[in-house]
Amino acid sequence: MHVRSLVASLLLLAVALVPCAPLIVAGRPGVGHDHGFHHAHAVSFRQGLAEGVLYPRWAAAMNGGLGAPTFLFHSPLPYYLAAAGAGITGDTNRGFLLAAAALSVFAAASLYRLVRRDAGRPGALVAAAAFSWMPYALLDLYHRFAWAEFTALMWLPFVLLAARRLLECPRPRHALALWLGLAALAASHLATAILCGPFLAAWIGYEALRRRQPRPFFHAAAVTLLAALLLGAFLLPVLLERQLVHLDSIAASRHGQYGRDFLWQDEVAAGFSPDSFKPTVALAAAAQLLALAGAGMALLLRRRMTGGAAFLLAAGLAHLYLCTALSEPVWRVLPALDLFRLPWRTLGVVGLIAAWLLGRAADRVLPPRGRPGPALLCVLVPLLALAGISARQIHDAYPPGTERRRPLRESVPTLDYLPREVPLGHLLELAPYDPGRRLVEARGEVALDWVQWTPHRRRARVTAGAEGATLVLPIFRYPGWTLHLDRSPVALARRNALDLIEFHVPPGRHALTVEHVPTAPRRIGLWITFAAAVLGAAFCLAVRGRPAPPPAPLFAGRRRLLVFGAGAALLVLPVLFPAPYRPPHVVVITAPGLRADHAGFNGYERPTTRNLDFLALFEGVRFRRAYTPVPEAGAAAERLFAASGLLARLAETGYAVGAVLGEDLLRERPALARGFVDATRPDEGRLSGAEVVARASAWVRKHRERPLFLWIHLAEPGGPFVAGPERLFRSPPGRRIDAQAIPEPMRVTDPAGHVLTDLAAYRDLYDEVLVGTDRVIGRFVNDLYRLDLYDRSLIAVAGLSGVDLGDGPQPLTPAGSLHETETAVLLVVKFPGNRYMGSAVDTTPVSVEQLAPTVEEFLRPGGRAPRSRGRVVEGDLPPPEITVRLPDGSAVERVFETFKVRWRGHDAPEVLSWEPGPPWETPLGDDLPAAVEQRVSEIAPPRW
């Protein structure tokens, strides 16, 4: 008997460590999405512990070294475990690996003990193996590197084991184990604890009813309450200080939109780059569904589908149901859980239930209790499927060249939990800050000598001149930071845009102390935790009770029919309570002269588009091969809005349609003017970008109660280029051209009145104007955010034409030629609910006018971006015709072999018509025959 226990223990250790073996061999995590975040957080947490702070609250390396209150909102237990592992191994990455291996063994042993009470050793080992090979848990560990969620999942078997022992025989040690287990579950990942709460409560209540002994159920309820109070030091600041940071931006992102993350629906439009883990989540769900079905079939064949097994099977299917779009009405009745609504997170519970049932089924089909038969296949096939899918996941986590592509650093400056006082428009202004920088700005005669610089306490000696000095420290003025000069407190007030700590130093020599201390909610939370610890220990010691009788059938006869009827009713809910349709707002921001290769998110070396970079790289979709149908702003706008029929469709659906234009593009375009009756445009000349944005924000405030469509057209960066108050960029002298060769609309003069002939200077001026355009776009997007319209809005930023900066066939020709510099434009789209956020379309050429069918797709209830993949037509459709009409009325027609992008419902060949008309001057001039002979398909691909 002793030998069998030893063999079982060794086998248990082996099956638990097999999934972690690649981690141990590689010595580093896989290519997990969140590895950089958790690595940086773990390093900051270790620094706080090394400082002597038992519960670190401030992550000093975040936000470019300005810090963040990360550990006020992140559950602390995963970082305590990572810090313990790092303390043993001496390295943060190996600390993660050691903690992951220990958690895996702990979870497998807990589930083994849990299933062992119903089955023999073989069945318990099968259950432990199935849980260790659960695809969703390995997805968390290898691909997502959701460290907190993985830690919480590993606590679930222990919580179930402690609850079962408390139900069977109430004893102090059982109550203590459940109390600490529930607290550890919530302290690991609050979202997982909330999503697992209904299952844990239902299972404990069901088992208490089966045993006809409700007293242990009330013990479990009291222990749950005490576990929540034990986390007062963590939960109370989360509840009371969440409004101090931009935490609601998480709810507004895709991670807070549960309706965008249901499984087994076409969420990703073809042509976009989907999240690499999304198909793997669906595959994990399919494998765990197979495991549930196989275990249920094996138990039915062996006639062992008892009450407990039937309840587990129903719970597993219910959690799978919650992953699908059919369950959306159920999710809508939980309005308080906005931050935790990721339906596929319930797959963790599904995997645990599937492993439990597989263990019970294996006990009935494996010797000595069972004999081989058809039921054996129902167990072996799911086990092999789980093992195969998990092996594939592990293999994909270590592709060749991983070390070279994703180097690991000891700290990663990350944007994280920005204080509310910091405008979102300043997000990308944090990039220049360096975690090692200890002073942002000093005004006046001052000398500063730092004596101590730790995450929560900084001390220095400062000497100011006769007139004093002003210092700006690289620390956010977040509640909890205090400043003392010579032990006298200094009041901190908002004095700069980034809300950094800024203060005045009187003349003379002073001792400076900047310290992060607990605020009132944090102190009260600590007292609640201390009181709950004393009360919980006393309660657990007082728990007594008689052993519960054997469980009896609970659902039989009419009760069983009632349960099946309730389950069937869930499938009818989507029909009875359909999701309310809220039409999205649509904002299209256009400008002439927006070249794609001068955008930072396309690899441009200058910081010209900080706000658009954030919108493209984090919030939306960037199209890196976007072209304008007509390289002239007015004609392109007419193609986009009027010729597509988009405006008529908007009028049918009750949209408030408006336009705010920096230059009058509606003049001499009656079709476009009829669609934008409510249009603000200049009487003559141009409006500045700031004035356009101010008028656009006022229009949005006026019509915000209705679904709105707003077209914002900026006059910049179309030429001529006007230098700002300060020169942002200065290039070495470049190629010079004759002043007479520069068209009149493009000429720029210096202060002396001479025409600039240096092409490098024109490039610098264009980049400066582009910076200004990017700033006003960011200002308007921030206004949408403040008005709570950002999440529901489709925001598109598109160039209606490019501009030649001396790199075209003719230097500085105005927009309208057929060269790449005028046809390749910038295009960024942020979809409602931040769907497809961070995606890119790199290879497929896309026309700007494809915005019209994309918008129309979202006007319908349940609309989404087109499903058919945009592609280049190669001979299967007649090539489009391009008609170039000259001012004198003559026309030159030529068939070009150009790209043609097809979307669903838009497969007909189109005629590209370019009719500038008077007073437009053709940019082609005498070179028209040569330009017409040039094939557009031979344009070199973009260089970025």
HELIX and SHEET records of a PDB file:
HELIX    1   1 HIS A    2  LEU A   17  1                                  16    
HELIX    2   2 ALA A   21  ALA A   26  1                                   6    
HELIX    3   3 HIS A   35  GLU A   51  1                                  17    
HELIX    4   4 MET A   62  GLY A   65  1                                   4    
HELIX    5   5 THR A   70  PHE A   73  1                                   4    
HELIX    6   6 LEU A   77  THR A   89  1                                  13    
HELIX    7   7 THR A   92  ARG A  116  1                                  25    
HELIX    8   8 ARG A  121  SER A  132  1                                  12    
HELIX    9   9 PRO A  135  LEU A  138  1                                   4    
HELIX   10  10 LEU A  139  HIS A  143  3                                   5    
HELIX   11  11 TRP A  147  GLU A  168  1                                  22    
HELIX   12  12 PRO A  172  SER A  188  1                                  17    
HELIX   13  13 LEU A  190  ARG A  210  1                                  21    
HELIX   14  14 ARG A  215  LEU A  230  1                                  16    
HELIX   15  15 GLY A  232  GLU A  241  1                                  10    
HELIX   16  16 ARG A  242  LEU A  244  5                                   3    
HELIX   17  17 ASP A  248  ALA A  252  1                                   5    
HELIX   18  18 ARG A  254  GLY A  256  5                                   3    
HELIX   19  19 TYR A  258  ARG A  260  5                                   3    
HELIX   20  20 LYS A  278  LEU A  301  1                                  24    
HELIX   21  21 GLY A  307  TYR A  321  1                                  15    
HELIX   22  22 ALA A  325  SER A  327  5                                   3    
HELIX   23  23 GLU A  328  ARG A  332  1                                   5    
HELIX   24  24 PRO A  335  PHE A  340  5                                   6    
HELIX   25  25 PRO A  343  THR A  346  5                                   4    
HELIX   26  26 LEU A  347  VAL A  365  1                                  19    
HELIX   27  27 PRO A  374  ASP A  396  1                                  23    
HELIX   28  28 THR A  402  ARG A  405  1                                   4    
HELIX   29  29 LEU A  424  LEU A  430  5                                   7    
HELIX   30  30 ALA A  520  ALA A  542  1                                  23    
HELIX   31  31 ARG A  558  LEU A  576  1                                  19    
HELIX   32  32 ALA A  596  HIS A  598  5                                   3    
HELIX   33  33 GLY A  600  ASN A  602  5                                   3    
HELIX   34  34 ARG A  610  PHE A  614  1                                   5    
HELIX   35  35 LEU A  615  GLU A  619  3                                   5    
HELIX   36  36 ALA A  633  ALA A  637  1                                   5    
HELIX   37  37 GLU A  638  ALA A  642  3                                   5    
HELIX   38  38 LEU A  646  GLU A  652  1                                   7    
HELIX   39  39 PRO A  670  GLY A  675  1                                   6    
HELIX   40  40 GLY A  689  HIS A  703  1                                  15    
HELIX   41  41 ALA A  739  ALA A  741  5                                   3    
HELIX   42  42 GLU A  744  MET A  746  5                                   3    
HELIX   43  43 LEU A  759  ARG A  786  1                                  28    
HELIX   44  44 GLU A  820  THR A  823  1                                   4    
HELIX   45  45 PRO A  832  ASN A  834  5                                   3    
HELIX   46  46 VAL A  848  GLN A  850  5                                   3    
HELIX   47  47 LEU A  851  LEU A  859  1                                   9    
HELIX   48  48 GLY A  925  ASP A  927  5                                   3    
HELIX   49  49 LEU A  928  GLU A  933  1                                   6    
HELIX   50  50 VAL A  936  GLU A  938  5                                   3    
SHEET    1   A 3 GLU A 441  ARG A 443  0                                        
SHEET    2   A 3 ALA A 469  PHE A 476 -1                                        
SHEET    3   A 3 LEU A 500  VAL A 505 -1                                        
SHEET    1   B 5 VAL A 446  TRP A 453  0                                        
SHEET    2   B 5 ARG A 457  ALA A 464 -1                                        
SHEET    3   B 5 GLY A 508  HIS A 516 -1                                        
SHEET    4   B 5 TRP A 481  LEU A 485 -1                                        
SHEET    5   B 5 SER A 488  PRO A 489 -1                                        
SHEET    1   C 8 ALA A 679  THR A 680  0                                        
SHEET    2   C 8 ALA A 656  LEU A 661  1                                        
SHEET    3   C 8 LEU A 708  HIS A 713  1                                        
SHEET    4   C 8 HIS A 585  ALA A 591  1                                        
SHEET    5   C 8 SER A 793  GLY A 799  1                                        
SHEET    6   C 8 LEU A 827  LYS A 830 -1                                        
SHEET    7   C 8 VAL A 621  PHE A 623 -1                                        
SHEET    8   C 8 SER A 839  VAL A 841  1                                        
SHEET    1   D 3 ALA A 824  VAL A 825  0                                        
SHEET    2   D 3 ALA A 626  TYR A 627 -1                                        
SHEET    3   D 3 VAL A 846  SER A 847  1                                        
SHEET    1   E 3 ALA A 891  VAL A 895  0                                        
SHEET    2   E 3 GLU A 881  ARG A 885 -1                                        
SHEET    3   E 3 VAL A 911  TRP A 914  1                                        
END                                                                             
